[in-house]
Every structure is written in C-alpha cells, then in structure tokens.
Amino acid sequence: MIIYDECQTKIGHLRYIFNEDGALERIVLTDDLWHALTAKQTMKRNHELGKPVCQQFKEYVHGDRSQFDLSYELLGTPFQKQTWQALRNIPYGGIRTYSEIANSIGRPKAIRAVGQANAGNPLPILFPCHRVIGSNKKLTGYAGGMDMKKQLLEIEGAEIS
C-alpha cells in the first residue's frame, strides 16, 4: 500500500509518499515517475500527513523558507546516503559541482557515482540535488526537468549561467 498526498506549487505538481510510520520516503516531481511507482499499487491518500509537507514546500517555493523541518526516512545504499547527506551541506542559494561533492565525501574519483546517487535521490529539494551542477558550471540533468532545476536555483538566488 502506498500512502501519499499531493500538492500544487508554482514549480509544479509535487507528490509525497510516506512510510507506515508517517515519515516522508519519497518526493515525486514528475507524472512519469509517479505512474511508474504507483502502477498496480493500492493507494491511500492521507491529507493529514501531506498538509505540513505541502505547507513547507509552498513556503520554500515562495522564498519564505530555506530549511525544512520534516520527518523522513532516507532509503538507499551507504554510499548514496553519504552523498545525499553531503547535499545538505550546500548552503541555500549555493551551488557545487559533482567533483566537489565527491571530494567532500572523501571519494574524489567517484564523480560519476555521485551523479548516479543524485539521479536516485528519493527526497529531492529536501536533499538539494538541484544545487549540483556540471564542472563547466552549466546546469545538468534533474529528475524534475531542467526548467524546475532552474526555477529552484532562482528561488534560492543562486548565481547560475
């Protein structure tokens, strides 16, 4: 059973999946991923769990919040979790390259693995993989699409090219 809620924001339609204890497990940014995750699943919408999540994300996209205070469960390999935790060290409005993230976790040659971990980030925005850019200082792929990545960086006032 998938416990979920959804929220319309100025950056798009966000969906949230919760575990049985009510902790946030996944933020879904696209319809395609949503359909892939929920195909042939029993669904139960829980607005009570989703309401505070939606409120914090709306505050964030309107520039009124830079930190989140949400209960979550981070599911992934030890390397993925280490990479995702490093994302939380990127300050609001800051950007880092994949190489800088790899160096920050003591794995300077793991640049591609850092990219793969970012691609699998189950809690985007909360673990801000949108703040990671290519070594050429250009925007690179994002689960929600390049327009959303650019919007998120603009909300935060990041200097992007």
PEZI-V557233 format. One record per backbone hydrogen bond with DSSP energy under -0.5 kcal/mol. NH is the residue of the N-H (numbers start at 1). CO is the residue of the C=O. If there is no record, write none. Layout:
# PEZI-V557233
<<NH,CO> <NH,CO>>
This chain:
# PEZI-V557233
<<2,42> <3,1> <3,18> <4,2> <4,44> <5,16> <7,14> <9,7> <9,12> <12,9> <14,7> <14,12> <15,28> <16,5> <17,26> <18,3> <19,23> <22,19> <24,71> <25,17> <26,17> <27,122> <28,15> <28,26> <29,27> <34,30> <35,31> <36,32> <37,33> <38,34> <39,35> <41,38> <44,2> <46,4> <50,46> <51,47> <52,48> <53,49> <54,50> <55,51> <56,52> <57,53> <58,54> <59,55> <60,56> <61,57> <62,58> <63,60> <64,59> <65,59> <73,24> <75,73> <76,74> <81,77> <82,78> <83,79> <84,80> <85,81> <86,82> <87,83> <88,84> <88,85> <89,86> <90,87> <91,89> <94,91> <96,131> <98,133> <101,97> <102,98> <103,99> <104,100> <105,101> <106,103> <107,102> <110,107> <114,110> <115,111> <116,112> <117,113> <118,114> <119,115> <120,116> <121,118> <124,121> <125,127> <126,124> <127,123> <128,126> <129,127> <131,128> <132,129> <133,96> <134,138> <137,134> <145,142> <149,145> <150,146> <151,147> <152,148> <153,149> <154,150> <155,151> <156,152> <157,154> <158,153> <160,158> <161,137>>
